[in-house]
Amino acid sequence: MTKYNYQLRNPNLKFNTLLTGGVNSGTQKSSSVNPREQSIFKKATREDLAKVDYNKVLNENQGNNAELSPLENMLKEFFSIGKVKTSADKNGDGVISEEEAQAYINELSKKDGDGETLSLADFEKLINEQGIDLESITKFLSALTGFDTGMQNVQMQPQSSMAPARTGGYAAGGGGYSSAAAVPKTIHNMTLNELQTEKSNRESTLADKQEALKAVQSGETQGIKAAQEDVKNAKEAYEQALKNDPSSSKYAGIISANNQKIEENQTALDKNSADITSKQSEISQQQSAISSSETMLSSLESALANLPAPTGKPEDSKRDEQINTKKNQLTKEIETKKKEIETQKAQLAKLNEGLENLQNTKTQLEGQKTELQERKAKYDETINKNCSDAIKEKLAQYNAATKNLEDVKAKELSAANSAYQSAQKQVNEINTVISQKEADAAASKYTVSSDIVEKALELAESQIGVRENGGSNDSAEIRKYKNGAANGNPWCASFTSWLYGAGQGSSNDKTFGYTASSQEIKRQANSAGCYASKNSNYVPQKGDLAMWSKSASTGHVGIVSEVYSDGSFDVIEGNSGNSVKKRHYSSKHSVGGGFDGFVQMDKWLQA
């Protein structure tokens, strides 16, 4: 899997320049100073952190404003990043409390080793450890500094031979394309093949962590074995001392028998714990399989619901036939998937029954352990009352060794279980992403495009290679996109308007008509209920418009010309640099450059 380090193309632009808008004991640098020419992050001290009002920081209804200090504004944006939210939520209840937030920031301030200040190095270490995606960081930084961070200045350098995904962007004029930085690989922008490889890696890690946990539960680690040897020696010394002392020998047999039962009980409990871990792992895998099947079912049902109704018109007979064929195929797949889920749930019920039996056995063994320990406590009391100091000393050594074994095992068990749960969470996370992508890909097979969409795609392919005259945003061929106008205005939206309008000999009254503004297209699509954010579950379809936004009036647009089963897609973009180009993106999350979603053209045309 590719790993990345943050590096800067512009050596004068420090990463710390981009952080906090001037945090320095709660003060802010003068706006007259060019933030690109200086460092504005001056390390938040312990005193600064102690003054933070985490109630305000975590209050979603309180936006970034003058009531928050620059440091508080920074932390508010920081806690809006998805992976930060997850990490800070220690108890996993989905809500970050003030205590959790404060503890998290205090932990973060120790990343660089000094433990006294919240520094640039702390943030960099956290970013590298958690693999926070560049897009989250750039949004975070933009909100903090009040100026455009310039994605073109931040470059992700791959540390392996895997090439980062190509990305797109826009020029300030509202329609042009300019190259942007590559986006780091995350499970949200990997292809299905990459995800399967990463899943195998995570499952291998999970298997290792499970074996490590079982080793602790079975007492097979070096630390536990050493502690067990101490218990064994102390026990033998204690029991031998009882036998050798005439006044205590009468207790030797019964005490030795009880100690033996305690050991056997603990061995049974250890095996039971390992069996429970294995059964819980099986249950987790089955639950993941069911979740994947239910996601697939939901996507198939949605695809069926979204199929347009046949019109019955003679001119639509071919399309009506496609619709009916896809409807029958979907109906069969849905019924098959429902039966599969029923079978999976029955298997899960059996696994849960097995787990319940193991837990009942555990309850019985723990009850036996309590009885044996109570009996031992009485024997200990008898020995301490009636036996010599030498024997009392042997008993104390035996009890101390037993307590040490319990402490060693508890510590190792806690660490091993934590590592196992973390690895399980990582596997569950990637399974969720894979199941959604597989479901999206399966559903995408059942779309039916209108003739207008098909014509727009044919036109787009025919225009690849059309160029400007020397970067002028103009040429004889480009003027046709602009309804004949000769000007230097960006032309990506004009090109898209032409594809769905004049290029087909129509005015495109059904959708956005002619416009030179990509953001006007987005505004109208939103109003028509035909816009899907990249963060939604929507899978782009051929003929959709891919949208980039920088502001309410500036952005970029292109037409999706192909969608692949691995979630990647092609976009034909006018004004891409200085020409019409086809670009490939590995997923909707890897595009970058302000990309934010899709205009659902077929839905709009059918409305």
C-alpha positions in Angstrom: 0.0 0.0 0.0 1.3 3.4 -0.9 2.4 5.7 1.9 2.9 9.4 1.6 4.8 12.2 3.2 3.7 15.8 3.1 6.2 17.9 1.1 5.9 21.4 -0.4 6.7 22.4 -3.9 7.1 26.0 -2.8 10.0 26.1 -0.2 8.8 29.5 1.1 5.4 28.1 2.0 5.8 26.3 5.3 3.2 23.7 6.4 3.0 25.6 9.7 2.1 28.7 7.6 -1.2 27.0 6.9 -2.1 26.2 10.5 -4.4 28.2 12.9 -4.5 31.7 11.4 -2.0 33.0 14.0 -2.2 31.0 17.2 0.2 32.6 19.8 -1.2 32.6 23.3 -4.6 33.4 21.8 -3.6 36.2 19.6 -3.7 36.7 15.8 -1.2 38.1 13.4 -2.0 41.3 11.7 -3.9 40.9 8.4 -1.5 43.3 6.7 1.2 40.6 6.8 1.2 38.2 3.8 0.5 34.8 5.3 2.4 33.1 2.5 5.6 34.7 3.5 5.8 33.8 7.2 5.1 31.2 9.7 1.9 31.9 11.6 1.9 28.9 13.9 3.7 29.7 17.1 2.9 26.6 19.2 0.0 26.6 21.6 1.4 26.3 25.2 -0.1 24.4 28.1 -1.5 27.7 29.4 -3.2 28.3 26.0 -4.7 24.8 26.0 -5.9 25.2 29.6 -8.0 28.3 28.5 -9.8 26.4 25.7 -13.6 26.3 26.1 -14.3 22.9 24.7 -18.0 23.3 25.1 -17.9 26.1 22.5 -15.4 24.2 20.3 -17.7 21.1 20.2 -21.0 23.1 19.8 -22.1 22.6 16.2 -24.5 25.5 16.4 -21.7 27.9 17.1 -19.8 28.7 13.9 -16.3 30.1 13.7 -16.5 33.7 14.9 -15.0 36.3 17.1 -16.4 34.6 20.3 -13.8 31.8 19.8 -10.1 32.5 20.1 -8.0 31.6 17.1 -6.9 28.4 18.9 -10.5 27.5 19.6 -11.4 28.2 16.0 -8.6 25.9 14.9 -9.7 23.1 17.2 -13.3 23.4 16.1 -12.3 22.8 12.5 -9.8 20.1 13.6 -12.6 18.1 15.3 -14.7 18.3 12.2 -12.3 15.9 10.3 -13.8 12.4 10.2 -10.8 10.4 11.4 -10.2 12.9 14.2 -13.8 12.5 15.4 -13.4 8.7 15.5 -10.0 8.8 17.3 -11.2 11.4 19.9 -14.4 9.4 20.7 -12.7 7.0 23.1 -15.9 5.4 24.4 -17.3 4.9 20.9 -20.7 6.4 21.7 -20.6 8.6 18.6 -20.3 11.8 20.6 -17.1 13.6 21.6 -17.4 14.9 25.2 -15.5 17.9 26.5 -13.4 15.5 28.6 -12.6 13.4 25.5 -11.7 16.4 23.4 -9.4 17.8 26.1 -7.7 14.5 26.6 -7.2 14.0 22.9 -5.6 17.4 22.4 -3.4 16.8 25.5 -2.3 13.4 23.9 -1.7 15.2 20.6 0.6 17.7 22.3 2.9 14.8 23.3 3.4 13.5 19.8 6.7 15.4 19.3 8.0 14.3 22.7 7.9 17.6 24.6 4.5 17.2 26.1 4.3 20.9 26.7 3.1 22.5 23.4 0.8 21.8 20.6 3.2 22.1 17.7 3.5 21.6 14.0 5.4 18.4 14.6 2.4 17.1 16.6 0.0 17.6 13.8 2.4 16.1 11.2 2.8 13.0 13.3 -0.9 12.6 13.7 -1.6 13.1 10.0 1.0 10.4 9.1 -0.2 8.0 11.7 -3.9 8.2 10.8 -3.5 8.7 7.0 -5.9 11.7 7.1 -6.7 12.5 3.5 -5.3 15.7 1.9 -8.8 17.0 1.1 -9.8 17.1 4.7 -6.6 18.8 5.6 -6.9 21.5 2.9 -10.5 22.3 3.9 -9.3 22.4 7.5 -6.4 24.8 6.7 -8.5 27.0 4.4 -11.1 27.5 7.2 -8.3 28.4 9.7 -6.2 30.8 7.6 -8.9 32.7 5.7 -6.9 32.4 2.5 -6.7 29.8 -0.3 -4.2 27.2 0.8 -3.5 26.4 -2.9 -3.7 22.6 -3.4 -1.2 23.0 -6.1 1.4 23.9 -3.5 0.9 20.8 -1.5 2.3 17.6 -3.0 2.0 14.0 -1.8 5.2 12.1 -2.6 4.6 8.4 -3.0 7.0 6.1 -1.2 6.3 3.1 -3.4 6.1 2.3 -7.1 2.3 2.7 -7.0 1.4 5.8 -8.9 -1.0 8.1 -7.2 -4.4 8.7 -8.9 -4.5 11.5 -11.5 -6.6 14.5 -10.3 -8.5 17.4 -11.8 -9.0 21.0 -10.8 -10.2 24.4 -12.2 -8.9 27.8 -13.0 -10.0 30.9 -11.2 -12.1 32.1 -14.1 -14.8 29.6 -13.5 -14.4 27.2 -16.4 -10.8 26.2 -17.1 -8.9 23.2 -15.9 -5.5 23.4 -14.1 -3.5 20.5 -12.8 -3.7 19.8 -9.1 -1.8 17.6 -6.6 -2.3 13.9 -6.3 -4.5 12.7 -3.5 -3.1 10.2 -1.0 -4.5 6.7 -1.2 -7.2 5.9 1.3 -9.8 3.1 1.3 -12.3 5.6 0.0 -10.5 6.3 -3.2 -8.9 2.9 -4.0 -10.1 0.7 -6.8 -11.8 -2.6 -6.0 -8.6 -4.5 -6.8 -6.6 -2.2 -4.5 -9.3 -2.6 -1.8 -9.1 -6.4 -2.0 -5.4 -6.3 -1.6 -5.6 -4.0 1.3 -8.4 -6.2 2.8 -6.1 -9.3 2.6 -3.4 -7.3 4.4 -5.8 -6.3 7.1 -7.2 -9.8 7.5 -3.6 -11.1 7.8 -3.0 -8.5 10.5 -6.2 -9.5 12.3 -5.3 -13.2 12.2 -1.9 -12.3 13.8 -3.6 -10.2 16.5 -6.1 -13.0 17.2 -3.3 -15.5 17.6 -1.4 -13.1 19.9 -4.6 -12.8 22.0 -5.1 -16.5 22.2 -1.4 -16.9 23.2 -2.1 -14.7 26.2 -5.4 -16.4 27.0 -3.6 -19.8 26.9 -0.6 -18.6 28.9 1.9 -19.1 26.1 3.8 -15.8 26.2 7.2 -15.5 27.8 6.0 -13.1 30.5 3.1 -15.3 31.5 5.2 -18.5 31.4 7.8 -16.9 33.7 5.1 -15.8 36.1 3.6 -19.2 36.0 7.0 -20.8 36.8 7.2 -18.6 39.9 3.8 -19.7 41.0 4.7 -23.3 40.5 7.9 -23.0 42.5 6.2 -21.0 45.3 3.3 -23.5 45.4 5.6 -26.5 45.7 7.7 -24.9 48.4 4.5 -24.0 50.4 3.0 -27.5 50.1 6.3 -29.2 50.9 6.7 -27.0 54.0 3.2 -28.1 55.1 4.1 -31.8 54.7 7.4 -31.4 56.6 5.9 -29.6 59.6 4.3 -32.2 62.0 1.8 -29.6 63.3 0.7 -28.6 59.8 0.9 -31.8 57.8 -2.7 -32.5 58.5 -3.6 -29.6 56.3 -1.3 -30.5 53.5 -3.5 -33.0 51.6 -6.7 -30.9 51.5 -4.9 -27.7 50.7 -2.9 -29.3 47.9 -6.1 -30.8 46.4 -7.8 -27.4 46.5 -4.8 -25.7 44.8 -4.9 -28.3 42.1 -8.6 -27.7 41.5 -7.9 -23.9 41.3 -5.3 -24.6 38.6 -7.5 -26.9 36.6 -10.4 -24.4 36.8 -8.1 -21.6 35.5 -6.9 -23.7 32.6 -10.6 -24.4 31.7 -11.4 -20.7 31.9 -8.4 -19.8 29.7 -9.5 -22.3 27.1 -13.1 -21.0 27.3 -11.9 -17.4 26.8 -10.0 -18.5 23.6 -13.0 -20.4 22.3 -15.2 -17.3 22.9 -12.7 -15.1 21.0 -12.8 -17.5 18.1 -16.6 -17.7 18.1 -16.9 -13.9 18.3 -14.6 -13.6 15.3 -16.8 -16.0 13.3 -19.9 -14.0 14.3 -18.2 -10.8 13.2 -17.4 -12.3 9.8 -20.9 -13.5 9.4 -22.4 -10.2 10.4 -20.1 -8.5 7.8 -21.3 -10.9 5.2 -24.9 -10.2 6.0 -24.3 -6.4 6.0 -22.6 -6.8 2.6 -25.6 -8.8 1.2 -28.1 -6.2 2.6 -26.1 -3.4 1.1 -26.3 -5.2 -2.3 -30.0 -5.8 -1.8 -30.6 -2.2 -1.1 -28.7 -1.1 -4.2 -30.6 -3.6 -6.4 -34.0 -2.5 -5.0 -33.0 1.2 -5.5 -31.9 0.4 -9.1 -35.3 -1.3 -9.7 -37.2 1.7 -8.2 -35.1 4.1 -10.4 -35.8 2.3 -13.6 -38.0 4.6 -15.8 -41.4 3.4 -16.8 -41.9 2.3 -20.4 -43.7 5.0 -22.4 -45.4 2.6 -24.8 -44.7 5.0 -27.6 -43.6 3.4 -30.9 -40.5 5.6 -31.1 -39.4 4.4 -27.6 -39.9 0.7 -28.3 -36.2 -0.2 -28.2 -35.7 1.6 -25.0 -38.9 0.1 -23.5 -37.6 -3.3 -24.3 -34.3 -2.6 -22.5 -36.3 -1.3 -19.5 -38.4 -4.5 -19.3 -35.4 -6.7 -19.7 -33.5 -5.0 -16.9 -36.6 -5.0 -14.7 -36.9 -8.8 -15.0 -33.2 -9.3 -14.3 -33.3 -7.1 -11.3 -36.4 -8.8 -9.9 -34.6 -12.2 -10.1 -31.4 -10.9 -8.5 -33.4 -9.4 -5.7 -35.2 -12.6 -4.9 -31.9 -14.6 -5.0 -30.3 -12.1 -2.7 -33.2 -12.2 -0.2 -32.9 -16.0 0.0 -29.1 -15.7 0.5 -29.6 -13.3 3.4 -32.1 -15.7 5.0 -29.5 -18.5 4.9 -26.8 -16.2 6.3 -29.0 -15.1 9.2 -29.8 -18.7 10.0 -26.1 -19.5 10.2 -25.6 -16.4 12.4 -28.3 -17.7 14.7 -26.4 -20.9 15.1 -23.1 -19.1 15.8 -24.9 -16.9 18.4 -26.3 -20.1 20.0 -22.8 -21.5 20.2 -21.5 -18.3 21.8 -24.3 -18.3 24.3 -23.3 -21.9 25.3 -19.7 -20.8 25.8 -20.7 -17.9 27.9 -22.9 -20.1 30.0 -19.9 -22.4 30.5 -17.8 -19.4 31.5 -20.4 -18.4 34.1 -20.3 -21.9 35.6 -16.5 -21.9 35.6 -16.4 -18.5 37.2 -18.8 -19.7 39.9 -16.6 -22.7 40.6 -13.6 -20.4 40.8 -15.3 -18.2 43.4 -16.1 -21.2 45.5 -12.5 -22.5 45.3 -11.0 -19.1 46.1 -13.3 -18.7 49.1 -12.2 -22.2 50.3 -8.6 -21.2 49.8 -9.1 -18.0 51.8 -10.4 -20.1 54.8 -7.4 -22.4 54.5 -5.1 -19.4 54.5 -6.8 -18.0 57.5 -6.3 -21.4 59.3 -2.6 -21.5 58.4 -2.0 -17.9 59.5 -3.6 -18.7 62.9 -2.1 -22.1 63.6 1.2 -22.5 61.8 4.8 -21.4 62.2 6.2 -18.2 60.8 8.2 -20.2 58.2 5.1 -21.7 56.8 3.3 -18.4 56.9 6.2 -16.9 54.9 5.9 -19.7 52.2 2.1 -19.0 52.0 2.7 -15.3 51.5 5.3 -16.0 48.8 2.8 -18.3 47.0 0.0 -15.7 47.2 2.4 -12.9 46.0 3.5 -15.0 43.0 -0.2 -15.8 42.2 -1.1 -12.1 42.4 1.9 -11.2 40.1 0.7 -13.8 37.6 -2.8 -12.3 37.6 -1.3 -8.8 37.1 1.0 -9.9 34.2 -1.8 -11.7 32.5 -4.3 -8.8 32.9 -1.8 -6.3 31.5 -0.9 -8.5 28.5 -4.5 -9.4 27.9 -5.6 -5.8 27.9 -2.9 -4.9 25.3 -3.6 -8.0 23.1 -7.3 -7.4 23.2 -7.0 -3.8 22.3 -4.8 -4.6 19.3 -7.2 -7.3 18.2 -10.2 -5.1 18.5 -8.4 -2.3 16.5 -7.5 -4.8 13.8 -11.1 -6.1 13.7 -12.3 -2.5 13.3 -10.0 -2.0 10.4 -11.3 -5.1 8.7 -14.9 -4.1 9.3 -14.2 -0.7 7.9 -12.8 -1.9 4.6 -15.5 -4.6 4.3 -18.1 -1.8 4.5 -16.4 0.2 1.7 -15.9 -2.9 -0.5 -19.5 -4.0 -0.1 -20.8 -0.5 -1.0 -18.6 -0.3 -4.1 -19.6 -3.8 -5.2 -23.2 -3.0 -4.7 -22.9 0.3 -6.6 -21.1 -1.5 -9.5 -23.8 -4.1 -9.6 -26.6 -1.6 -9.6 -24.9 0.5 -12.3 -25.4 -2.3 -14.8 -29.2 -1.6 -14.8 -29.2 2.1 -15.9 -31.0 3.0 -19.1 -29.8 6.2 -20.8 -32.0 8.5 -22.9 -31.3 9.2 -26.5 -30.2 12.7 -25.6 -27.6 11.4 -23.2 -26.2 9.0 -25.8 -26.1 11.8 -28.4 -24.2 14.0 -25.9 -21.6 11.3 -25.3 -21.1 10.8 -29.0 -20.6 14.5 -29.5 -18.1 14.7 -26.6 -16.0 11.9 -28.0 -16.0 13.6 -31.4 -14.6 16.9 -29.9 -11.6 15.4 -28.1 -8.5 17.4 -29.3 -10.3 20.7 -30.0 -7.8 23.4 -28.9 -7.5 27.1 -28.1 -5.4 29.5 -30.0 -2.3 29.9 -27.8 -4.2 29.8 -24.4 -6.7 32.5 -25.5 -9.8 30.6 -24.4 -10.9 31.1 -28.0 -10.7 29.5 -31.4 -13.0 29.1 -34.4 -14.1 25.7 -33.1 -14.5 26.8 -29.6 -16.8 29.7 -30.7 -19.5 27.2 -31.6 -19.7 26.1 -28.0 -20.2 29.8 -27.1 -23.0 30.3 -29.5 -20.6 32.0 -31.9 -19.2 34.5 -29.4 -15.5 35.5 -29.8 -14.2 36.2 -26.3 -11.5 35.1 -23.8 -14.0 33.6 -21.3 -13.4 30.1 -19.9 -15.5 27.6 -21.8 -16.0 24.3 -20.0 -19.6 25.1 -19.2 -20.2 26.4 -22.7 -18.8 23.1 -24.1 -21.2 21.1 -21.8 -24.1 23.3 -22.8 -23.4 22.7 -26.4 -23.3 18.9 -25.8 -26.8 18.9 -24.4 -28.2 21.7 -26.5 -27.0 23.3 -29.7 -24.8 20.4 -30.6 -27.9 18.3 -30.8 -29.8 21.0 -32.7 -32.0 21.9 -29.7 -32.1 24.6 -27.0 -32.1 22.0 -24.2 -35.2 23.5 -22.6 -35.5 20.4 -20.4 -32.5 21.1 -18.3 -30.1 24.0 -17.9 -30.1 25.6 -21.3 -27.1 27.5 -22.5 -24.8 28.9 -19.8 -21.1 29.8 -19.6 -21.2 29.2 -15.8 -20.6 25.7 -14.3 -22.0 26.9 -11.0 -25.2 28.0 -12.7 -25.6 24.4 -14.0 -25.0 23.1 -10.4 -27.5 25.6 -9.0 -30.3 24.6 -11.5 -29.5 20.9 -10.9 -29.9 21.4 -7.1 -33.2 23.1 -7.7 -34.4 20.2 -9.9 -33.3 17.6 -7.2 -30.8 16.2 -9.7 -27.5 16.8 -7.9 -25.6 14.1 -6.0 -22.7 15.0 -3.7 -19.6 12.9 -4.0 -20.1 11.9 -0.4 -23.5 10.3 -1.1 -23.9 6.7 -2.2 -24.7 7.8 -5.7 -22.7 6.0 -8.4 -22.0 8.3 -11.5 -23.7 7.3 -14.7 -22.6 7.8 -18.3 -23.8 11.3 -19.4 -23.7 12.7 -15.9 -21.8 16.0 -15.4 -18.8 15.9 -13.0 -18.7 19.2 -11.0 -15.9 21.1 -9.4 -16.6 24.1 -7.2 -14.3 26.8 -5.7 -17.0 29.4 -4.8 -20.6 30.2 -5.7 -19.4 31.5 -9.1 -16.2 29.6 -10.0 -15.6 26.0 -10.8 -15.3 23.4 -13.6 -17.5 20.8 -15.3 -17.1 17.8 -17.6 -19.3 14.9 -18.9 -18.8 11.4 -17.5 -18.1 9.3 -20.6 -17.5 5.9 -19.0 -18.0 4.2 -15.7 -16.1 1.0 -14.7 -16.9 -1.8 -12.4 -14.1 -0.9 -10.0 -15.6 2.5 -9.3 -13.3 4.5 -11.6 -14.6 6.6 -14.4 -13.7 8.8 -17.4 -14.6 12.5 -17.8 -14.4 14.5 -21.1 -13.7 18.1 -20.1 -13.7 21.2 -22.2 -11.1 23.9 -21.3 -9.0 21.2 -19.6 -5.8 23.1 -19.8 -6.4 24.6 -23.3 -8.4 21.8 -25.0 -11.0 19.1 -24.9 -9.5 16.1 -23.0 -10.6 12.8 -21.6 -9.3 12.2 -18.1 -9.5 9.1 -15.9 -10.2 9.1 -12.2 -9.8 6.1 -9.9 -12.9 7.0 -7.8 -15.1 9.9 -7.0 -13.1 10.5 -3.8 -9.7 10.7 -5.6 -10.5 13.6 -8.0 -9.5 16.5 -5.9 -9.2 20.1 -7.0 -12.5 21.1 -5.4 -14.5 18.3 -7.0 -17.8 17.9 -5.2 -20.4 15.8 -7.1 -22.5 14.9 -10.1 -25.4 16.3 -12.0 -27.8 13.4 -12.7 -28.6 14.2 -16.4 -30.7 11.2 -17.2 -32.9 11.8 -14.2 -33.2 15.4 -15.1 -34.1 14.7 -18.7 -36.8 12.1 -17.6 -38.3 14.5 -14.9 
